[in-house]
Amino acid sequence: MDSDGDGVYDDRDKCPNTPRGIKVDSSGCPVPLTDKVVIDLKVEFDFDKAEIKSVYNDHLQKVANFLSAYPNAEGVIEGHTDSMGTEEYNHKLLIRELKVSGSIL
């Protein structure tokens, strides 16, 4: 049986519960990263909202799985707003949007 679906049977799996989509070695543990990994995740928010639409859930889950498999990985989250509203308001809105994004990841 392979409970986590990583291709390594449970009796040989030294890293049970590996997140889906993560490459593993013969013992079922995530393959160490040797190169820089870039994941481009684009999430667009509705006007004046800080709520993530469900259309982004699958991609967010893939990123969350990667971060779960590689907890020492470092990342950069960038955000941009449109030109409507004052600079101060857009800054506060951007902070809310980034907090929502970060909490999911």
Biopython code that builds the backbone (N, CA, C, O; Angstrom):
import numpy as np
from Bio.PDB.StructureBuilder import StructureBuilder

atoms = [
    (1, "MET", "N", (0.841, -1.175, 0.000)),
    (1, "MET", "CA", (0.000, 0.000, 0.000)),
    (1, "MET", "C", (0.891, 1.246, 0.000)),
    (1, "MET", "O", (1.946, 1.265, 0.635)),
    (2, "ASP", "N", (0.459, 2.273, -0.712)),
    (2, "ASP", "CA", (1.171, 3.549, -0.803)),
    (2, "ASP", "C", (0.203, 4.652, -0.383)),
    (2, "ASP", "O", (-0.448, 5.269, -1.226)),
    (3, "SER", "N", (0.112, 4.892, 0.907)),
    (3, "SER", "CA", (-0.898, 5.799, 1.462)),
    (3, "SER", "C", (-0.802, 7.233, 0.958)),
    (3, "SER", "O", (-1.826, 7.891, 0.769)),
    (4, "ASP", "N", (0.425, 7.728, 0.736)),
    (4, "ASP", "CA", (0.548, 9.127, 0.323)),
    (4, "ASP", "C", (0.675, 9.298, -1.195)),
    (4, "ASP", "O", (0.789, 10.421, -1.687)),
    (5, "GLY", "N", (0.656, 8.174, -1.942)),
    (5, "GLY", "CA", (0.643, 8.249, -3.399)),
    (5, "GLY", "C", (1.933, 8.753, -4.026)),
    (5, "GLY", "O", (1.918, 9.292, -5.132)),
    (6, "ASP", "N", (3.057, 8.580, -3.322)),
    (6, "ASP", "CA", (4.322, 9.067, -3.872)),
    (6, "ASP", "C", (5.093, 8.015, -4.673)),
    (6, "ASP", "O", (6.179, 8.286, -5.186)),
    (7, "GLY", "N", (4.518, 6.813, -4.774)),
    (7, "GLY", "CA", (5.165, 5.751, -5.548)),
    (7, "GLY", "C", (6.037, 4.824, -4.723)),
    (7, "GLY", "O", (6.643, 3.905, -5.273)),
    (8, "VAL", "N", (6.117, 5.042, -3.411)),
    (8, "VAL", "CA", (6.922, 4.200, -2.520)),
    (8, "VAL", "C", (5.974, 3.541, -1.523)),
    (8, "VAL", "O", (5.209, 4.209, -0.828)),
    (9, "TYR", "N", (6.046, 2.204, -1.474)),
    (9, "TYR", "CA", (5.163, 1.479, -0.563)),
    (9, "TYR", "C", (5.427, 1.868, 0.888)),
    (9, "TYR", "O", (6.558, 2.171, 1.269)),
    (10, "ASP", "N", (4.364, 1.853, 1.688)),
    (10, "ASP", "CA", (4.424, 2.306, 3.073)),
    (10, "ASP", "C", (5.509, 1.610, 3.892)),
    (10, "ASP", "O", (6.143, 2.246, 4.734)),
    (11, "ASP", "N", (5.731, 0.330, 3.663)),
    (11, "ASP", "CA", (6.718, -0.393, 4.471)),
    (11, "ASP", "C", (8.156, 0.066, 4.191)),
    (11, "ASP", "O", (9.058, -0.236, 4.972)),
    (12, "ARG", "N", (8.380, 0.793, 3.082)),
    (12, "ARG", "CA", (9.712, 1.324, 2.753)),
    (12, "ARG", "C", (9.749, 2.851, 2.829)),
    (12, "ARG", "O", (10.811, 3.450, 2.657)),
    (13, "ASP", "N", (8.619, 3.477, 3.079)),
    (13, "ASP", "CA", (8.498, 4.939, 3.032)),
    (13, "ASP", "C", (8.992, 5.573, 4.330)),
    (13, "ASP", "O", (8.348, 5.456, 5.372)),
    (14, "LYS", "N", (10.141, 6.246, 4.256)),
    (14, "LYS", "CA", (10.715, 6.908, 5.427)),
    (14, "LYS", "C", (10.123, 8.301, 5.650)),
    (14, "LYS", "O", (10.354, 8.915, 6.691)),
    (15, "CYS", "N", (9.371, 8.792, 4.685)),
    (15, "CYS", "CA", (8.734, 10.114, 4.796)),
    (15, "CYS", "C", (7.257, 9.981, 4.431)),
    (15, "CYS", "O", (6.838, 10.398, 3.351)),
    (16, "PRO", "N", (6.474, 9.402, 5.332)),
    (16, "PRO", "CA", (5.047, 9.260, 5.038)),
    (16, "PRO", "C", (4.376, 10.629, 4.918)),
    (16, "PRO", "O", (4.861, 11.624, 5.459)),
    (17, "ASN", "N", (3.288, 10.659, 4.223)),
    (17, "ASN", "CA", (2.505, 11.884, 4.028)),
    (17, "ASN", "C", (3.209, 12.948, 3.194)),
    (17, "ASN", "O", (2.998, 14.144, 3.396)),
    (18, "THR", "N", (4.041, 12.510, 2.261)),
    (18, "THR", "CA", (4.648, 13.458, 1.332)),
    (18, "THR", "C", (3.520, 14.121, 0.542)),
    (18, "THR", "O", (2.631, 13.434, 0.038)),
    (19, "PRO", "N", (3.550, 15.464, 0.430)),
    (19, "PRO", "CA", (2.493, 16.136, -0.329)),
    (19, "PRO", "C", (2.446, 15.675, -1.779)),
    (19, "PRO", "O", (3.477, 15.337, -2.359)),
    (20, "ARG", "N", (1.271, 15.661, -2.356)),
    (20, "ARG", "CA", (1.083, 15.257, -3.749)),
    (20, "ARG", "C", (1.898, 16.139, -4.690)),
    (20, "ARG", "O", (2.019, 17.348, -4.492)),
    (21, "GLY", "N", (2.457, 15.490, -5.729)),
    (21, "GLY", "CA", (3.173, 16.213, -6.767)),
    (21, "GLY", "C", (4.633, 16.478, -6.465)),
    (21, "GLY", "O", (5.320, 17.089, -7.283)),
    (22, "ILE", "N", (5.137, 16.037, -5.314)),
    (22, "ILE", "CA", (6.530, 16.260, -4.950)),
    (22, "ILE", "C", (7.357, 15.052, -5.379)),
    (22, "ILE", "O", (6.994, 13.910, -5.097)),
    (23, "LYS", "N", (8.476, 15.312, -6.066)),
    (23, "LYS", "CA", (9.370, 14.217, -6.467)),
    (23, "LYS", "C", (10.056, 13.655, -5.231)),
    (23, "LYS", "O", (10.535, 14.401, -4.378)),
    (24, "VAL", "N", (10.098, 12.315, -5.145)),
    (24, "VAL", "CA", (10.706, 11.656, -3.996)),
    (24, "VAL", "C", (11.811, 10.707, -4.446)),
    (24, "VAL", "O", (11.875, 10.303, -5.607)),
    (25, "ASP", "N", (12.682, 10.362, -3.494)),
    (25, "ASP", "CA", (13.727, 9.380, -3.770)),
    (25, "ASP", "C", (13.192, 7.981, -3.485)),
    (25, "ASP", "O", (12.001, 7.812, -3.223)),
    (26, "SER", "N", (14.060, 6.987, -3.535)),
    (26, "SER", "CA", (13.617, 5.593, -3.365)),
    (26, "SER", "C", (13.111, 5.295, -1.958)),
    (26, "SER", "O", (12.455, 4.275, -1.746)),
    (27, "SER", "N", (13.405, 6.170, -0.990)),
    (27, "SER", "CA", (12.904, 5.960, 0.366)),
    (27, "SER", "C", (11.640, 6.771, 0.642)),
    (27, "SER", "O", (11.125, 6.765, 1.760)),
    (28, "GLY", "N", (11.137, 7.476, -0.392)),
    (28, "GLY", "CA", (9.889, 8.218, -0.248)),
    (28, "GLY", "C", (10.045, 9.618, 0.316)),
    (28, "GLY", "O", (9.052, 10.252, 0.674)),
    (29, "CYS", "N", (11.274, 10.111, 0.402)),
    (29, "CYS", "CA", (11.518, 11.456, 0.919)),
    (29, "CYS", "C", (11.717, 12.431, -0.243)),
    (29, "CYS", "O", (12.210, 12.037, -1.300)),
    (30, "PRO", "N", (11.341, 13.698, -0.058)),
    (30, "PRO", "CA", (11.512, 14.675, -1.129)),
    (30, "PRO", "C", (12.957, 14.728, -1.615)),
    (30, "PRO", "O", (13.896, 14.733, -0.818)),
    (31, "VAL", "N", (13.117, 14.766, -2.932)),
    (31, "VAL", "CA", (14.443, 14.870, -3.534)),
    (31, "VAL", "C", (15.003, 16.243, -3.168)),
    (31, "VAL", "O", (14.323, 17.253, -3.348)),
    (32, "PRO", "N", (16.245, 16.293, -2.652)),
    (32, "PRO", "CA", (16.819, 17.596, -2.285)),
    (32, "PRO", "C", (16.885, 18.543, -3.486)),
    (32, "PRO", "O", (17.151, 18.125, -4.613)),
    (33, "LEU", "N", (16.643, 19.794, -3.223)),
    (33, "LEU", "CA", (16.714, 20.794, -4.282)),
    (33, "LEU", "C", (18.176, 21.086, -4.591)),
    (33, "LEU", "O", (18.976, 21.313, -3.684)),
    (34, "THR", "N", (18.515, 21.080, -5.864)),
    (34, "THR", "CA", (19.874, 21.409, -6.274)),
    (34, "THR", "C", (19.914, 22.692, -7.082)),
    (34, "THR", "O", (20.967, 23.314, -7.221)),
    (35, "ASP", "N", (18.784, 23.080, -7.606)),
    (35, "ASP", "CA", (18.690, 24.299, -8.401)),
    (35, "ASP", "C", (17.646, 25.226, -7.789)),
    (35, "ASP", "O", (16.797, 24.812, -7.000)),
    (36, "LYS", "N", (17.738, 26.477, -8.177)),
    (36, "LYS", "CA", (16.738, 27.455, -7.758)),
    (36, "LYS", "C", (15.399, 27.087, -8.396)),
    (36, "LYS", "O", (15.334, 26.773, -9.584)),
    (37, "VAL", "N", (14.355, 27.129, -7.613)),
    (37, "VAL", "CA", (13.017, 26.827, -8.102)),
    (37, "VAL", "C", (12.220, 28.130, -8.147)),
    (37, "VAL", "O", (12.179, 28.881, -7.172)),
    (38, "VAL", "N", (11.600, 28.381, -9.274)),
    (38, "VAL", "CA", (10.767, 29.569, -9.417)),
    (38, "VAL", "C", (9.346, 29.106, -9.695)),
    (38, "VAL", "O", (9.097, 28.367, -10.647)),
    (39, "ILE", "N", (8.427, 29.540, -8.865)),
    (39, "ILE", "CA", (7.016, 29.230, -9.048)),
    (39, "ILE", "C", (6.292, 30.548, -9.247)),
    (39, "ILE", "O", (6.250, 31.384, -8.345)),
    (40, "ASP", "N", (5.735, 30.727, -10.403)),
    (40, "ASP", "CA", (5.010, 31.956, -10.700)),
    (40, "ASP", "C", (3.539, 31.724, -10.385)),
    (40, "ASP", "O", (2.854, 30.977, -11.084)),
    (41, "LEU", "N", (3.073, 32.354, -9.353)),
    (41, "LEU", "CA", (1.689, 32.221, -8.917)),
    (41, "LEU", "C", (1.036, 33.588, -9.031)),
    (41, "LEU", "O", (1.385, 34.518, -8.304)),
    (42, "LYS", "N", (0.103, 33.700, -9.933)),
    (42, "LYS", "CA", (-0.576, 34.979, -10.129)),
    (42, "LYS", "C", (-2.003, 34.849, -9.613)),
    (42, "LYS", "O", (-2.788, 34.043, -10.111)),
    (43, "VAL", "N", (-2.322, 35.652, -8.612)),
    (43, "VAL", "CA", (-3.665, 35.682, -8.033)),
    (43, "VAL", "C", (-4.197, 37.100, -8.224)),
    (43, "VAL", "O", (-3.580, 38.069, -7.781)),
    (44, "GLU", "N", (-5.320, 37.209, -8.871)),
    (44, "GLU", "CA", (-5.940, 38.511, -9.065)),
    (44, "GLU", "C", (-7.147, 38.633, -8.146)),
    (44, "GLU", "O", (-7.957, 37.714, -8.024)),
    (45, "PHE", "N", (-7.241, 39.772, -7.513)),
    (45, "PHE", "CA", (-8.337, 40.047, -6.594)),
    (45, "PHE", "C", (-9.373, 40.920, -7.284)),
    (45, "PHE", "O", (-9.041, 41.733, -8.146)),
    (46, "ASP", "N", (-10.625, 40.744, -6.896)),
    (46, "ASP", "CA", (-11.663, 41.641, -7.382)),
    (46, "ASP", "C", (-11.406, 43.033, -6.822)),
    (46, "ASP", "O", (-10.715, 43.197, -5.816)),
    (47, "PHE", "N", (-11.965, 44.020, -7.483)),
    (47, "PHE", "CA", (-11.784, 45.412, -7.073)),
    (47, "PHE", "C", (-12.181, 45.603, -5.612)),
    (47, "PHE", "O", (-13.273, 45.219, -5.193)),
    (48, "ASP", "N", (-11.273, 46.204, -4.848)),
    (48, "ASP", "CA", (-11.511, 46.566, -3.455)),
    (48, "ASP", "C", (-11.788, 45.357, -2.556)),
    (48, "ASP", "O", (-12.492, 45.477, -1.553)),
    (49, "LYS", "N", (-11.238, 44.199, -2.912)),
    (49, "LYS", "CA", (-11.466, 42.971, -2.133)),
    (49, "LYS", "C", (-10.130, 42.329, -1.756)),
    (49, "LYS", "O", (-9.125, 42.501, -2.446)),
    (50, "ALA", "N", (-10.141, 41.592, -0.655)),
    (50, "ALA", "CA", (-8.977, 40.827, -0.222)),
    (50, "ALA", "C", (-9.388, 39.375, -0.013)),
    (50, "ALA", "O", (-8.989, 38.740, 0.963)),
    (51, "GLU", "N", (-10.189, 38.857, -0.938)),
    (51, "GLU", "CA", (-10.664, 37.479, -0.870)),
    (51, "GLU", "C", (-10.156, 36.731, -2.093)),
    (51, "GLU", "O", (-10.258, 37.218, -3.219)),
    (52, "ILE", "N", (-9.606, 35.541, -1.860)),
    (52, "ILE", "CA", (-9.078, 34.741, -2.962)),
    (52, "ILE", "C", (-10.196, 33.905, -3.563)),
    (52, "ILE", "O", (-10.914, 33.200, -2.854)),
    (53, "LYS", "N", (-10.332, 33.994, -4.868)),
    (53, "LYS", "CA", (-11.379, 33.247, -5.573)),
    (53, "LYS", "C", (-10.984, 31.771, -5.679)),
    (53, "LYS", "O", (-9.801, 31.440, -5.758)),
    (54, "SER", "N", (-11.969, 30.909, -5.681)),
    (54, "SER", "CA", (-11.732, 29.456, -5.698)),
    (54, "SER", "C", (-11.013, 28.986, -6.952)),
    (54, "SER", "O", (-10.432, 27.901, -6.949)),
    (55, "VAL", "N", (-11.035, 29.768, -8.019)),
    (55, "VAL", "CA", (-10.352, 29.373, -9.251)),
    (55, "VAL", "C", (-8.841, 29.209, -9.015)),
    (55, "VAL", "O", (-8.165, 28.532, -9.790)),
    (56, "TYR", "N", (-8.321, 29.816, -7.968)),
    (56, "TYR", "CA", (-6.878, 29.754, -7.676)),
    (56, "TYR", "C", (-6.517, 28.628, -6.705)),
    (56, "TYR", "O", (-5.335, 28.412, -6.441)),
    (57, "ASN", "N", (-7.497, 27.911, -6.172)),
    (57, "ASN", "CA", (-7.244, 26.918, -5.126)),
    (57, "ASN", "C", (-6.250, 25.834, -5.524)),
    (57, "ASN", "O", (-5.352, 25.515, -4.744)),
    (58, "ASP", "N", (-6.386, 25.258, -6.718)),
    (58, "ASP", "CA", (-5.482, 24.175, -7.131)),
    (58, "ASP", "C", (-4.033, 24.642, -7.194)),
    (58, "ASP", "O", (-3.132, 23.958, -6.708)),
    (59, "HIS", "N", (-3.816, 25.801, -7.791)),
    (59, "HIS", "CA", (-2.448, 26.305, -7.909)),
    (59, "HIS", "C", (-1.889, 26.662, -6.535)),
    (59, "HIS", "O", (-0.723, 26.386, -6.250)),
    (60, "LEU", "N", (-2.702, 27.267, -5.691)),
    (60, "LEU", "CA", (-2.261, 27.577, -4.331)),
    (60, "LEU", "C", (-1.908, 26.303, -3.579)),
    (60, "LEU", "O", (-0.946, 26.286, -2.811)),
    (61, "GLN", "N", (-2.671, 25.237, -3.790)),
    (61, "GLN", "CA", (-2.390, 23.974, -3.111)),
    (61, "GLN", "C", (-1.053, 23.392, -3.565)),
    (61, "GLN", "O", (-0.312, 22.838, -2.753)),
    (62, "LYS", "N", (-0.742, 23.512, -4.851)),
    (62, "LYS", "CA", (0.548, 23.024, -5.351)),
    (62, "LYS", "C", (1.708, 23.772, -4.698)),
    (62, "LYS", "O", (2.714, 23.169, -4.326)),
    (63, "VAL", "N", (1.561, 25.074, -4.563)),
    (63, "VAL", "CA", (2.604, 25.871, -3.916)),
    (63, "VAL", "C", (2.705, 25.494, -2.438)),
    (63, "VAL", "O", (3.805, 25.351, -1.905)),
    (64, "ALA", "N", (1.556, 25.334, -1.779)),
    (64, "ALA", "CA", (1.551, 24.942, -0.370)),
    (64, "ALA", "C", (2.198, 23.564, -0.187)),
    (64, "ALA", "O", (2.925, 23.352, 0.783)),
    (65, "ASN", "N", (1.944, 22.630, -1.104)),
    (65, "ASN", "CA", (2.568, 21.308, -1.040)),
    (65, "ASN", "C", (4.081, 21.411, -1.159)),
    (65, "ASN", "O", (4.818, 20.742, -0.434)),
    (66, "PHE", "N", (4.538, 22.256, -2.081)),
    (66, "PHE", "CA", (5.980, 22.444, -2.257)),
    (66, "PHE", "C", (6.597, 22.995, -0.968)),
    (66, "PHE", "O", (7.628, 22.502, -0.510)),
    (67, "LEU", "N", (5.966, 24.013, -0.388)),
    (67, "LEU", "CA", (6.501, 24.606, 0.838)),
    (67, "LEU", "C", (6.459, 23.626, 2.002)),
    (67, "LEU", "O", (7.321, 23.670, 2.880)),
    (68, "SER", "N", (5.476, 22.752, 2.018)),
    (68, "SER", "CA", (5.387, 21.735, 3.065)),
    (68, "SER", "C", (6.516, 20.711, 2.925)),
    (68, "SER", "O", (7.084, 20.265, 3.922)),
    (69, "ALA", "N", (6.836, 20.344, 1.687)),
    (69, "ALA", "CA", (7.899, 19.366, 1.445)),
    (69, "ALA", "C", (9.281, 19.964, 1.673)),
    (69, "ALA", "O", (10.221, 19.253, 2.030)),
    (70, "TYR", "N", (9.401, 21.259, 1.467)),
    (70, "TYR", "CA", (10.690, 21.945, 1.612)),
    (70, "TYR", "C", (10.523, 23.114, 2.586)),
    (70, "TYR", "O", (10.503, 24.271, 2.165)),
    (71, "PRO", "N", (10.404, 22.821, 3.881)),
    (71, "PRO", "CA", (10.110, 23.867, 4.866)),
    (71, "PRO", "C", (11.198, 24.931, 5.004)),
    (71, "PRO", "O", (10.933, 26.015, 5.523)),
    (72, "ASN", "N", (12.400, 24.643, 4.554)),
    (72, "ASN", "CA", (13.474, 25.630, 4.640)),
    (72, "ASN", "C", (13.565, 26.505, 3.394)),
    (72, "ASN", "O", (14.434, 27.372, 3.296)),
    (73, "ALA", "N", (12.669, 26.273, 2.449)),
    (73, "ALA", "CA", (12.670, 27.078, 1.228)),
    (73, "ALA", "C", (12.291, 28.516, 1.564)),
    (73, "ALA", "O", (11.492, 28.774, 2.465)),
    (74, "GLU", "N", (12.871, 29.420, 0.834)),
    (74, "GLU", "CA", (12.560, 30.830, 1.010)),
    (74, "GLU", "C", (11.777, 31.300, -0.195)),
    (74, "GLU", "O", (11.958, 30.794, -1.302)),
    (75, "GLY", "N", (10.911, 32.262, 0.022)),
    (75, "GLY", "CA", (10.101, 32.748, -1.076)),
    (75, "GLY", "C", (9.874, 34.242, -0.996)),
    (75, "GLY", "O", (10.125, 34.880, 0.026)),
    (76, "VAL", "N", (9.402, 34.768, -2.078)),
    (76, "VAL", "CA", (9.078, 36.184, -2.169)),
    (76, "VAL", "C", (7.634, 36.297, -2.635)),
    (76, "VAL", "O", (7.243, 35.694, -3.635)),
    (77, "ILE", "N", (6.860, 37.061, -1.913)),
    (77, "ILE", "CA", (5.491, 37.344, -2.328)),
    (77, "ILE", "C", (5.441, 38.819, -2.700)),
    (77, "ILE", "O", (5.761, 39.688, -1.889)),
    (78, "GLU", "N", (5.039, 39.084, -3.920)),
    (78, "GLU", "CA", (4.923, 40.464, -4.385)),
    (78, "GLU", "C", (3.460, 40.788, -4.608)),
    (78, "GLU", "O", (2.654, 39.904, -4.899)),
    (79, "GLY", "N", (3.128, 42.041, -4.473)),
    (79, "GLY", "CA", (1.762, 42.456, -4.711)),
    (79, "GLY", "C", (1.715, 43.798, -5.398)),
    (79, "GLY", "O", (2.604, 44.635, -5.237)),
    (80, "HIS", "N", (0.672, 43.986, -6.161)),
    (80, "HIS", "CA", (0.487, 45.236, -6.896)),
    (80, "HIS", "C", (-0.989, 45.610, -6.850)),
    (80, "HIS", "O", (-1.863, 44.744, -6.819)),
    (81, "THR", "N", (-1.249, 46.888, -6.846)),
    (81, "THR", "CA", (-2.631, 47.363, -6.891)),
    (81, "THR", "C", (-2.833, 48.179, -8.156)),
    (81, "THR", "O", (-1.878, 48.518, -8.855)),
    (82, "ASP", "N", (-4.082, 48.484, -8.435)),
    (82, "ASP", "CA", (-4.349, 49.361, -9.578)),
    (82, "ASP", "C", (-4.166, 50.812, -9.135)),
    (82, "ASP", "O", (-3.795, 51.076, -7.991)),
    (83, "SER", "N", (-4.420, 51.722, -10.019)),
    (83, "SER", "CA", (-4.190, 53.136, -9.701)),
    (83, "SER", "C", (-5.426, 53.831, -9.118)),
    (83, "SER", "O", (-5.392, 55.030, -8.842)),
    (84, "MET", "N", (-6.501, 53.086, -8.933)),
    (84, "MET", "CA", (-7.697, 53.692, -8.341)),
    (84, "MET", "C", (-7.500, 53.790, -6.831)),
    (84, "MET", "O", (-6.889, 52.910, -6.224)),
    (85, "GLY", "N", (-8.000, 54.827, -6.243)),
    (85, "GLY", "CA", (-7.847, 55.011, -4.806)),
    (85, "GLY", "C", (-6.552, 55.738, -4.486)),
    (85, "GLY", "O", (-5.673, 55.886, -5.336)),
    (86, "THR", "N", (-6.456, 56.183, -3.251)),
    (86, "THR", "CA", (-5.249, 56.890, -2.834)),
    (86, "THR", "C", (-4.118, 55.901, -2.609)),
    (86, "THR", "O", (-4.340, 54.698, -2.467)),
    (87, "GLU", "N", (-2.921, 56.420, -2.579)),
    (87, "GLU", "CA", (-1.761, 55.557, -2.331)),
    (87, "GLU", "C", (-1.866, 54.898, -0.960)),
    (87, "GLU", "O", (-1.548, 53.719, -0.804)),
    (88, "GLU", "N", (-2.313, 55.662, 0.027)),
    (88, "GLU", "CA", (-2.467, 55.120, 1.383)),
    (88, "GLU", "C", (-3.508, 54.000, 1.418)),
    (88, "GLU", "O", (-3.272, 52.960, 2.032)),
    (89, "TYR", "N", (-4.645, 54.201, 0.772)),
    (89, "TYR", "CA", (-5.690, 53.173, 0.751)),
    (89, "TYR", "C", (-5.190, 51.919, 0.038)),
    (89, "TYR", "O", (-5.368, 50.807, 0.535)),
    (90, "ASN", "N", (-4.564, 52.097, -1.126)),
    (90, "ASN", "CA", (-4.066, 50.945, -1.880)),
    (90, "ASN", "C", (-3.012, 50.178, -1.095)),
    (90, "ASN", "O", (-2.943, 48.952, -1.177)),
    (91, "HIS", "N", (-2.197, 50.890, -0.341)),
    (91, "HIS", "CA", (-1.193, 50.220, 0.488)),
    (91, "HIS", "C", (-1.875, 49.334, 1.535)),
    (91, "HIS", "O", (-1.469, 48.190, 1.739)),
    (92, "LYS", "N", (-2.894, 49.853, 2.188)),
    (92, "LYS", "CA", (-3.627, 49.065, 3.195)),
    (92, "LYS", "C", (-4.330, 47.871, 2.549)),
    (92, "LYS", "O", (-4.341, 46.777, 3.115)),
    (93, "LEU", "N", (-4.912, 48.073, 1.377)),
    (93, "LEU", "CA", (-5.572, 46.982, 0.662)),
    (93, "LEU", "C", (-4.554, 45.910, 0.275)),
    (93, "LEU", "O", (-4.818, 44.717, 0.421)),
    (94, "LEU", "N", (-3.404, 46.334, -0.212)),
    (94, "LEU", "CA", (-2.353, 45.387, -0.597)),
    (94, "LEU", "C", (-1.888, 44.559, 0.597)),
    (94, "LEU", "O", (-1.664, 43.357, 0.462)),
    (95, "ILE", "N", (-1.741, 45.176, 1.745)),
    (95, "ILE", "CA", (-1.353, 44.447, 2.954)),
    (95, "ILE", "C", (-2.400, 43.381, 3.281)),
    (95, "ILE", "O", (-2.044, 42.252, 3.619)),
    (96, "ARG", "N", (-3.672, 43.723, 3.183)),
    (96, "ARG", "CA", (-4.749, 42.738, 3.438)),
    (96, "ARG", "C", (-4.668, 41.593, 2.450)),
    (96, "ARG", "O", (-4.801, 40.432, 2.839)),
    (97, "GLU", "N", (-4.452, 41.897, 1.175)),
    (97, "GLU", "CA", (-4.373, 40.856, 0.142)),
    (97, "GLU", "C", (-3.178, 39.941, 0.369)),
    (97, "GLU", "O", (-3.292, 38.724, 0.223)),
    (98, "LEU", "N", (-2.038, 40.516, 0.725)),
    (98, "LEU", "CA", (-0.842, 39.704, 0.975)),
    (98, "LEU", "C", (-1.009, 38.836, 2.219)),
    (98, "LEU", "O", (-0.533, 37.702, 2.246)),
    (99, "LYS", "N", (-1.671, 39.346, 3.235)),
    (99, "LYS", "CA", (-1.919, 38.542, 4.445)),
    (99, "LYS", "C", (-2.797, 37.337, 4.120)),
    (99, "LYS", "O", (-2.543, 36.231, 4.598)),
    (100, "VAL", "N", (-3.827, 37.552, 3.309)),
    (100, "VAL", "CA", (-4.709, 36.447, 2.916)),
    (100, "VAL", "C", (-3.923, 35.415, 2.119)),
    (100, "VAL", "O", (-4.057, 34.216, 2.362)),
    (101, "SER", "N", (-3.111, 35.861, 1.181)),
    (101, "SER", "CA", (-2.308, 34.951, 0.364)),
    (101, "SER", "C", (-1.313, 34.177, 1.224)),
    (101, "SER", "O", (-1.182, 32.960, 1.094)),
    (102, "GLY", "N", (-0.619, 34.890, 2.098)),
    (102, "GLY", "CA", (0.366, 34.250, 2.955)),
    (102, "GLY", "C", (-0.238, 33.259, 3.921)),
    (102, "GLY", "O", (0.373, 32.231, 4.212)),
    (103, "SER", "N", (-1.426, 33.546, 4.425)),
    (103, "SER", "CA", (-2.042, 32.637, 5.393)),
    (103, "SER", "C", (-2.432, 31.307, 4.739)),
    (103, "SER", "O", (-2.438, 30.268, 5.399)),
    (104, "ILE", "N", (-2.748, 31.339, 3.472)),
    (104, "ILE", "CA", (-3.091, 30.105, 2.757)),
    (104, "ILE", "C", (-1.854, 29.258, 2.522)),
    (104, "ILE", "O", (-1.905, 28.030, 2.591)),
    (105, "LEU", "N", (-0.754, 29.918, 2.246)),
    (105, "LEU", "CA", (0.489, 29.199, 1.973)),
    (105, "LEU", "C", (1.164, 28.813, 3.263)),
    (105, "LEU", "O", (2.230, 28.197, 3.242)),
]
sb = StructureBuilder()
sb.init_structure("model")
sb.init_model(0)
sb.init_chain("A")
sb.init_seg("    ")
for serial, (resi, resn, name, xyz) in enumerate(atoms, 1):
    if name == "N":
        sb.init_residue(resn, " ", resi, " ")
    sb.init_atom(name, np.array(xyz, "f"), 0.0, 1.0, " ", f" {name:<3s}", serial, name[0])
structure = sb.get_structure()
